[in-house]
Amino acid sequence: MVMITGGARVGKTKLAINICKKQGPRVMYIATTLPNDDIFEKEKIRRSRKQRPFNWEIREGFLNIDSILEEYGNQYDAMLIENLTSLVSNLMSHYGYSEEENNLRYVEREIVEDINTITSAAKKIYALVVFVTNEVDIYPQNTEASFKALLEILGRVNQQVAALSNEVYMVVSGIPLQVK
């Protein structure tokens, strides 16, 4: 497993694509960002589609990624999961995160368990699994509680995936730095 982290628009996807290409021609791209009306999300999806090779198999969704890995993982050289940030955000919604209900701990446990299931499946298959994520930075004091919750869970998920990965890269201004 390989994890690539860094800030926004620093070249994480480019590095992930290059790592996958080096593994071989058979690559599955798993997009966890689902199309919506957000102009920034639409632009992110457009750029990602433009960057990756046209012959890659594409899957979109954020549920049952472990099943996708288990079912198809021995048919591919690499499987790219982009992006853990979107995955965590979608899972928070799926598990019903609500500030009012104060259910952050429940939602976090469910998401961590989902990530455990995904990483366990990734360890069992032939394909190299590459995870792309955003680095969790210090956030402004007036950030919305839901965004703070996302960062809290994502920070834990990033640590979890990094600990299990054979290689971890931090991309800074387009320059990949191997940290593990």
N, C-alpha and C positions, 0 to 999 in steps of 0.2 A: 504494500500500500504506500501511496505517496500523498502527502498533503501539501497544498500550496496556499499560502496566506499572504495578506498584504492589504493595503488601502484600496480605495476605489480608483479604477482606471490606471493601474500601475503596470499591467502586463501579466496578470495571473493566468488568464485564459490562454494567452499566447504561449506561455511556458507549458501549461497543461497539454495543449495541443501538440507541441513539439515532443514532449515526453511520450505521449500516446503514439505519435507517428513512428518514433524509434522502436516501439514494441512490435510494430507490424501494421499491415494494412487493414486488418479487421478490428474496427473500433465501434463501440456503442457509446453514444452521448446521451446521458440522462439529464434532462433539463428539469430542475425543480422549481423554476420560475414559470408560473402559468400566465398566459396572456390575460391582460386586463386593460382598463382604460387609462392607467397611469402612463403618462408620456415618457417618463424615465424608464419604466419597465419595458415599454415597447421598444425604446431605443436600445436598451441592453440586449434584448432578444434579437433585434435586427443586426447589431454588431457581432453578436455571437454566431449567428447563422452565416454571416459574411466571412468570418475567420476560419470556420472549420471546413474540412473537405466535404464535397458534395456526396461522396459515397459512404459516409458514415451512417450507421443505423441510428435513428433518433427515437427516444422515448421521452414523453413529457408526463410529469406527475410527481407527487411527493409521498404517495402511500405505496406500501408493499415493494419498496426498492430491494429489500432482501430477497424477495421472490424473483425479481427480475435478475438479480445477480446469480442466484442459484440456478435458474432455468437457462440462462444464456451465457453465463460466465465461462464455460468451457468451449464456447464457439467463437470467442473473441480474443484478440491479443491484449486489448486494453478496454477499460470501461471508465468513462469520465463522468463524474457526478458533479454537476455545477448548479447550484452553489449551496453550500451548507447554510448560509445566511437565509436564503429564500426557503430552504427546507425547514429550518427551525421556525421561521415566521409563519409558514403555512401550517405546520404542525401545531403551533400555538393556537391558531384559529380553529383547527380541526378538533383539538382537545378542549376548546371552549374557554381559553384564557379570558379572565375578566378581573379588572382592578376591583370592581365593586364586590365580587365574590371572594376576593383575596385567595385565589386558588393557584398562585404561582408555584408553590411546592408540588402540588399534584401534577400540574402540567409539565413542570421540569422533570419529575420522575418518569412520566410517560415518554417524554422526548428522549431522555437519556437511555431508557430501555429500547426505544426504536433504534437509536444509534448503535447500541450494543448489538442488536440483531443484524443491522446492516454491516457492521465491521466484522462480526462473526462470519457472515456469509462471504464477505470479501476475502477473508483469510482462507476459505475452503476452495476457491476456484482457481482456474488456470490464469485467467486474465489479470493483468495489473489493474488495480482500481486506483484512480486518481481523484482526490477530493479537492475542490476549490472552495475557499472560504474567505471571509473578510476578517481582518484582524480587529479585535475589540480594543478600541482606544478609550482614553479618558473622555467622558462625555460632559457636555455643559450642564451646569446645575439646573437649568430650567427645562431640561429635556423631558418630554412626556413620559409618564410612568410606564406605558406600554413599550416604548422604545428602550427604556432602562431594563425592563423585564426581558426583552429580546436579547440585549447585550449580556445580561447575567446568564441566561441559558446558553447563548452562543459561546460565551467564554468557557463554560464548562464542557460543552460539546467539542470545541476546538482542542482543549487539553486532552480530552478523551481520545479523539482521533489521532492527534499528534503522538501520544504515548504509544499507540498501536502501529503507527506507520513506520516503515523502514527508512523513509526519507521524508524530510520536511524542508520546504523552501519558504523563505520570506522574500517577496518581491518589493523592491524599493525603487521608485522612479525608473521602472523598466529593467532593473538589474536584479537577477535572482541571486539570493544568498542561501546556500545550503546551511541549515542550522542543525540538522540531524542526518 
